[in-house]
Amino acid sequence: MRKVLLLSGIIFLLISCGGVKKTQKAINTGNYLNAINHSVQKLSENKDKKGNQTYVQLLEEAYQKHIERELEQISYLRKDGNPANLEAIYNGYKNLDRIQETIKPLLPLQLYTENRNAKFSFANYDNNIISAKEELSSYLYDNAVNLLNTASNKWDYRESFDDFVYLNEINPNYADSKSKMEEAYKKGQDYVRVDMVNTTDKIIPEKLEEELLNFNTFGLEDTWTKYHTNHLSDIEYDYDMRIELREINISPEQVNEKQIIKEKQIKDGQKYLLDNDGNVVKDSLGNKIKVDKFKTVKCNFYQFTQFKTAQVTGLVSFQDLETQQQLNSYPLSSEFVFEHVYANYDGDKRALDNDLVSLLNLAAVPFPTNEQMVYDAGEDLKNRLKGILTNHRFN
């Protein structure tokens, strides 16, 4: 038992030392945040544990070095004077504040060997954060408005939109950024006019057509593309999407029959065991020995398979309405198979295997109508159309 406890203690010590070494290495390589986070995690578990004293020292060292480096970096960025540095300055102050707020709940942290509390130079960064946020907000707003007013393509509008989104994240409702953001979003959209054409000689179920054109149910994650099946007069469309159903093939209703002859030996009572001379065999006590008696049973099994298929093929094509150029086109096809199996028999049912017996409980069913077959084929067609919309890129 003592050996087990000793081994467990050694393993725990190795793990602990490994954590300390990694934390020290993080400090030595300038990865102060990693050292801070790991030290805080260990001390949060038990800050008064003597085995965690090293983490108090490491946290004190890592924090001081991190603060000094970050403040030097912020000072440099300030002197550089480039407004593009404002985001880094703002995030720098935010991170400094976040780190010290993470450490504060642990205080005080005692260093027993030095008979003192660990020292952390905390500061109030509120004014720095507010000032940096205002400068950054002004820069983001001016940059986004300039992009919005001078945009030469949709990518400029989208970049403007992203700036307005970020601006509203750090400074909600800044000036008229919300309305400007909506304007950039609307102008950055690709508007697609959708038409569905049936060039087959068959009628498409109205419900299927509605579902194929209801893109809202497709779960498309495309921020910048809007598909309109109902064309709006006040929208200048960028692209045309044509869904053409070219061919619908429906097979005749078929019933295929297959006969299977099954034989099986089954138990049919008992009989006395006879020797080669025809005498009854007895056991050591003189009792007559009985054995199972078998007989062969036969059954004619008739399996019927109802079968009908529907295949729908078409083409999805895209056109640039500004240049009148034909863009990509994609084949569209789907097939639905109706198959129903049932059976009956003639003879002794005991000759049948269980999988065949189960079919005897089934009977013929009405074949689906042609309209239903086309609709069922359309279920897969919707998935294929969704795949095309997901993978296609206009620019």
Secondary structure, DSSP 8 states (H G I E B T S, - for coil): -HHHHHHHHHHHHHHHHHHHHHHHHHHHTT-HHHHHHHHHHHHHH-TT-GGGHHHHHHHHHHHHHHHHHHHHHHHHHHHH--GGGHHHHHHHHHHHHHHHHHHGGG---EEGGGTEE--------HHHHHHHHHHHHHHHHHHHHHHHHH--SHHHHHHHHHHHHHHHHHSTT-TTHHHHHHHHHHHT-EEEEEEEEE-SSS---HHHHHHHT-GGGGT---TTEEEESS--TT---SEEEEEEEEEEEE---EEEEEEEEEEEEEEEEEEE-B-TTS-B-B-TTS-B-EEEEEEEEEEEEEEEEEEEEEEEEEEEEEEETTTTEEEEEEEEEEEEEEEEEEEEEEE-GGGS-HHHHGGGG--------HHHHHHHHHHHHHHHHHHHHHH----
